[in-house]
Every structure is written in structure tokens, then in C-alpha cells.
Amino acid sequence: MLPYMDRSFYTNDKCTGCGTCTRICPVKNIKLVNEQPEWLHKCEFCLACFHWCPQEAIQSSELENTIQYHHPDVKVSDMLTPDL
């Protein structure tokens, strides 16, 4: 069931199509389609896309009361995977 947890993910109107979510996902579960993220259902539910979205645009019905957080000493550049 875990790989399908991303079925609850969506973006709100704050999404700019920056692609941070696609680059931060450790299992390459997100691709951009028309500058919007699309989840590919091989999610590990690490929530990196949710926590590192610079616009706080990624939402989920599973995360309604969850705030975005990451360690203050870790930068997004430390987490990003290189573009292939």
C-alpha cells in the first residue's frame, strides 16, 4: 500500500513548476507534466517533496495538520539529486 500513498498528493495554486520536488525525491517518483508535478506511484512516503517545496504548494489529505519542516542546518542544495 505504501507506494500508492502519493495518490493523496496534489498541488495548490502556489505551484510554480520549479521542479524541486522532482529533484528531491530519492526514488524519482515525481515528474513534471505541463509544469505541474505528477506522482508515479512508487512513493516511499518520505515526504521530501512536501517538506522541501519552496512554495509550500504540495498538499495531501493525509497531511492536513502537518506543517512543513526541515532541519535548519540542512539546505535544499544538500538534498537535491542531480538532473539527469
C-alpha positions as CSV (number, residue, x, y, z in Angstrom):
1,M,0.0,0.0,0.0
2,L,2.9,2.4,0.7
3,P,3.8,3.0,-2.9
4,Y,0.3,4.3,-3.5
5,M,0.3,6.8,-0.7
6,D,1.1,9.5,-3.2
7,R,-2.5,9.2,-4.6
8,S,-3.5,11.8,-1.9
9,F,-0.8,14.3,-3.1
10,Y,-1.8,17.4,-5.2
11,T,-0.6,20.9,-5.6
12,N,-2.4,24.1,-4.9
13,D,-2.2,27.3,-7.0
14,K,1.1,28.3,-5.4
15,C,3.0,25.7,-7.5
16,T,5.4,27.5,-9.9
17,G,6.6,24.3,-11.7
18,C,10.1,24.8,-10.3
19,G,10.9,21.1,-10.2
20,T,12.4,21.0,-6.7
21,C,10.0,18.1,-5.9
22,T,11.3,16.0,-8.9
23,R,14.9,16.6,-7.9
24,I,14.5,15.9,-4.2
25,C,12.5,12.7,-4.5
26,P,15.0,9.9,-3.6
27,V,13.1,7.3,-5.7
28,K,12.4,9.5,-8.7
29,N,8.6,9.2,-8.1
30,I,7.7,12.7,-9.5
31,K,7.8,14.1,-13.0
32,L,6.6,17.4,-14.3
33,V,3.8,17.4,-16.7
34,N,2.8,20.8,-18.0
35,E,4.9,22.4,-15.2
36,Q,3.0,20.5,-12.5
37,P,4.2,17.5,-10.5
38,E,2.7,14.1,-11.3
39,W,3.3,11.3,-8.8
40,L,4.2,7.9,-10.3
41,H,3.0,5.6,-7.5
42,K,6.3,4.2,-6.3
43,C,6.3,6.5,-3.3
44,E,8.3,5.7,-0.1
45,F,6.3,8.4,1.8
46,C,9.5,10.2,2.9
47,L,7.7,13.5,2.4
48,A,10.8,15.2,1.0
49,C,8.6,16.8,-1.7
50,F,6.2,18.1,0.8
51,H,8.8,19.4,3.3
52,W,11.1,21.0,0.7
53,C,8.7,22.6,-1.7
54,P,9.8,26.3,-1.7
55,Q,6.2,27.5,-2.4
56,E,4.6,25.1,0.2
57,A,2.4,24.0,-2.8
58,I,2.3,20.3,-2.2
59,Q,-0.7,19.1,-0.3
60,S,-2.2,15.8,0.8
61,S,-5.4,14.8,2.5
62,E,-3.1,12.6,4.7
63,L,-1.1,15.6,5.9
64,E,-3.9,18.1,6.7
65,N,-2.5,19.1,10.1
66,T,1.2,18.7,9.2
67,I,3.5,21.7,8.9
68,Q,6.4,21.9,6.6
69,Y,9.7,21.3,8.4
70,H,13.4,20.5,7.7
71,H,16.5,20.8,9.9
72,P,17.7,24.4,10.0
73,D,21.3,23.4,9.2
74,V,20.3,21.4,6.0
75,K,20.0,23.4,2.8
76,V,17.9,22.2,-0.1
77,S,21.1,22.1,-2.2
78,D,22.3,19.4,0.2
79,M,19.3,17.3,-0.6
80,L,18.8,17.7,-4.3
81,T,19.8,14.9,-6.7
82,P,21.5,16.0,-9.9
83,D,19.4,16.4,-13.1
84,L,19.9,13.5,-15.4
